[in-house]
Amino acid sequence: MTLLGIAIRSHRTGAIALFVIGALSGLINAIGYVEIAGHTRVERQLFAQQMELFGRQLSYILPAPLQLDTMGGYLTWRSFGSVALLFAIWGVLAGAGVGRGDEERGLTEAWLSSGVSRLRWLATRSTGFVIASAVSIAAACLATEVGTIIAGDPTSIGGMALEAMLVLAVTLVGFGLGMLVAQLVATRRVAGTLGTAILIAVYMLNSSSRAGGDVGALKWLSPFYLFDRSTPLLEAGAVDTRASLALFGVAMVLVLLAIGAFA
């Protein structure tokens, strides 16, 4: 098996687990939405008014409740905010595994002794995660789209594809963070714990801003602030191109810093 094949396979368990979580969240919320919100416009507008009041109380853990009278708005609020966080946490743990887990199991030295350069090793392991996470996220979003079709209220396929891209971006930021932290500590466990703590801290920073707290320019430190700036599933929703590119840019910088520290 090629090095890239091994890299992809090493993330198989996490990819399957997160796919199941994401798919179930999407399916349950999509199918359940029609049952709880109703079928008529009036019923859904009444539901939206009630839930928006409730949703503001949950702004520390969920995105701002917008357009809850639509399937896309409900999924953005109820599903994708938490799913993105879970994928990002997986990214941190996977990055810690690449940065320290392979070394602890002797895999790094084995490949380096066979002539594989340090740069190629980490670059290939990172590429493996990009592929595994992209497939997992795409499959979860496809399952969510199927759920909206079953419910008789399908969302835009283009919007769902853009949502998948945004989840991938924040997942890769988590991966880069995990890799970089792994270069600063001695074990995978410490790297995973510290990286996850940092990720949750910046998530809560964004949550504070979302709830009306004045955090000033600090909000830009959170990848979840950049993630929230795009709402492709809303009616007339859009993607903040600069914020989205910034997410991918941050992920790349973190990975490059980790590779530089490893080399």
C-alpha positions in Angstrom: 0.0 0.0 0.0 1.3 3.5 -0.9 2.1 6.0 1.8 -0.9 8.1 0.8 -3.1 5.1 1.0 -1.9 4.4 4.5 -2.4 8.0 5.4 -6.0 7.9 4.3 -6.7 4.6 5.9 -5.3 5.8 9.3 -8.2 8.3 9.5 -10.9 5.7 8.5 -12.4 5.2 12.0 -12.7 8.9 12.7 -14.1 9.6 9.2 -16.8 6.9 9.6 -17.7 8.0 13.1 -18.1 11.6 12.2 -20.0 10.7 9.0 -22.5 8.8 11.1 -22.9 11.6 13.6 -23.2 14.2 10.9 -25.6 12.1 8.8 -27.8 11.3 11.7 -27.9 14.9 12.8 -28.9 16.0 9.3 -31.4 13.3 8.7 -33.1 13.6 12.0 -33.3 17.4 12.0 -34.4 17.5 8.3 -37.1 15.0 8.7 -38.2 16.2 12.1 -38.4 19.8 11.0 -41.5 19.3 8.9 -43.2 17.4 11.8 -42.5 20.1 14.4 -42.7 23.3 12.2 -45.7 22.3 10.2 -46.4 22.3 6.5 -48.0 25.7 5.8 -46.3 29.1 5.7 -48.3 30.4 8.6 -47.5 27.4 10.8 -43.8 27.8 10.0 -43.8 31.5 10.7 -45.4 30.9 14.1 -42.8 28.2 14.8 -40.0 30.5 13.8 -41.2 33.3 16.1 -41.4 30.9 19.1 -38.1 29.2 18.4 -36.1 32.4 17.7 -36.9 33.6 21.2 -35.8 30.3 22.6 -32.8 30.1 20.2 -31.3 33.4 21.5 -31.0 31.8 24.9 -28.8 29.0 23.3 -26.5 31.4 21.4 -23.6 30.2 23.5 -23.8 26.7 21.9 -25.7 27.3 18.7 -25.6 29.8 15.9 -28.0 32.8 15.7 -31.5 31.5 14.8 -32.3 33.0 11.4 -35.0 32.0 9.0 -36.3 29.2 11.1 -39.4 29.1 8.9 -37.3 27.5 6.2 -35.5 24.1 6.1 -32.2 25.7 5.3 -32.4 28.2 8.2 -33.4 25.4 10.7 -30.5 23.1 9.6 -28.0 26.0 9.8 -29.1 26.7 13.4 -29.9 23.2 14.7 -27.4 21.0 12.9 -24.4 22.5 11.2 -23.1 24.7 14.0 -22.6 21.8 16.3 -21.6 19.4 13.6 -18.8 21.8 12.5 -17.5 21.9 16.1 -17.4 18.1 16.3 -15.6 17.8 13.0 -13.1 20.4 14.1 -12.4 18.5 17.3 -11.8 15.4 15.3 -9.4 17.5 13.2 -7.5 18.4 16.4 -7.2 14.8 17.5 -6.2 13.6 14.0 -3.6 16.4 13.8 -2.2 15.4 17.2 -2.0 11.8 16.0 0.0 12.8 13.0 2.3 15.0 15.0 2.9 12.7 17.9 0.9 9.5 17.6 2.8 8.1 14.6 6.0 8.9 16.5 4.9 7.1 19.6 4.0 4.0 17.5 7.4 4.0 15.7 5.8 4.7 12.3 7.6 8.0 11.8 11.1 6.5 12.3 10.2 3.5 10.2 9.3 5.6 7.2 12.1 8.0 7.6 14.6 5.2 7.8 13.2 3.8 4.5 14.1 7.0 2.7 11.0 9.1 3.0 11.8 12.7 3.9 10.3 14.5 6.9 8.6 17.0 4.6 7.1 14.2 2.4 6.0 12.3 5.5 4.0 15.1 7.0 2.7 16.5 3.7 1.4 13.1 2.7 -0.2 12.5 6.2 -1.8 15.9 5.9 -3.1 15.1 2.4 -4.5 11.9 3.7 -6.6 13.7 6.3 -7.8 16.3 3.8 -9.1 13.5 1.6 -10.6 11.5 4.4 -12.3 14.5 6.0 -13.6 15.7 2.7 -15.2 12.4 1.9 -16.7 12.1 5.4 -18.2 15.7 5.3 -19.5 15.3 1.7 -21.2 12.0 2.6 -22.8 13.6 5.8 -24.0 16.6 3.8 -25.4 14.3 1.1 -27.3 12.3 3.8 -28.7 15.6 5.1 -29.8 16.6 1.6 -31.5 13.2 1.2 -33.3 13.9 4.5 -34.6 17.2 3.1 -35.8 15.4 0.0 -37.6 12.7 2.2 -39.2 15.6 4.1 -40.5 17.0 0.9 -38.6 20.3 1.4 -35.2 19.9 -0.4 -32.5 22.6 0.1 -30.4 23.9 -2.7 -27.7 21.4 -3.7 -25.3 24.2 -4.4 -26.0 25.6 -0.9 -25.4 22.3 0.7 -22.1 21.9 -1.2 -21.0 25.3 0.0 -21.9 24.3 3.6 -19.8 21.2 3.2 -16.9 23.3 2.0 -17.2 25.5 5.1 -17.3 22.6 7.5 -14.2 21.2 5.7 -12.4 24.5 6.2 -13.0 24.7 9.9 -12.1 21.0 10.2 -8.7 21.6 8.6 -8.1 24.5 11.0 -8.6 22.0 13.8 -6.2 19.6 12.1 -3.5 22.3 11.7 -3.9 23.3 15.3 -3.5 19.7 16.5 -0.4 19.2 14.4 1.2 22.4 15.6 0.4 21.8 19.3 1.8 18.3 18.9 5.2 19.8 18.1 5.2 21.7 21.4 4.4 18.9 23.7 5.8 15.4 24.4 2.8 13.1 23.9 -0.3 12.6 21.7 -2.6 12.7 24.6 -1.4 16.0 25.9 -1.4 17.4 22.4 -5.0 16.3 21.8 -6.2 17.6 25.2 -4.4 21.0 24.9 -5.5 21.4 21.2 -9.1 20.6 22.0 -9.1 23.0 25.0 -7.8 25.8 22.7 -10.4 25.0 20.1 -13.2 25.1 22.6 -11.9 28.3 24.0 -12.0 30.1 20.6 -15.5 28.5 20.1 -16.7 30.1 23.3 -15.0 33.4 22.4 -17.2 33.4 19.2 -20.2 32.3 21.3 -19.7 35.2 23.6 -19.6 37.6 20.6 -22.7 35.9 19.2 -24.6 36.3 22.5 -23.9 40.1 22.4 -20.7 40.2 24.4 -18.2 42.9 23.4 -15.0 41.0 22.6 -13.8 43.5 20.1 -11.1 42.4 17.6 -10.6 39.2 19.6 -13.5 37.6 17.7 -11.2 37.4 14.6 -9.1 34.8 16.5 -11.9 32.3 16.3 -12.3 30.3 13.1 -15.9 29.8 14.1 -16.5 33.6 13.7 -15.3 33.2 10.1 -17.4 30.1 9.7 -20.6 31.9 10.9 -20.1 34.7 8.4 -21.4 32.5 5.6 -25.0 31.2 5.4 -25.3 29.4 2.1 -28.5 27.5 3.2 -30.5 30.5 4.0 -32.9 32.1 1.4 -30.7 34.6 -0.5 -27.9 33.3 1.7 -24.3 33.9 0.6 -20.7 32.9 1.3 -18.3 35.4 2.7 -15.5 34.7 0.2 -12.8 36.4 2.2 -13.7 34.8 5.5 -13.9 31.4 3.8 -10.5 31.8 2.1 -9.1 33.0 5.4 -10.2 29.7 7.0 -8.3 27.7 4.5 -5.4 30.1 4.7 -5.2 29.7 8.5 -5.3 25.9 8.2 -2.5 26.0 5.7 -0.3 28.3 7.8 -0.8 26.1 10.9 0.2 23.0 8.9 3.2 24.6 7.4 4.3 25.9 10.9 3.9 22.3 12.2 5.9 20.9 9.3 8.6 23.5 9.8 8.8 22.7 13.5 9.0 19.0 12.8 11.7 19.4 10.2 
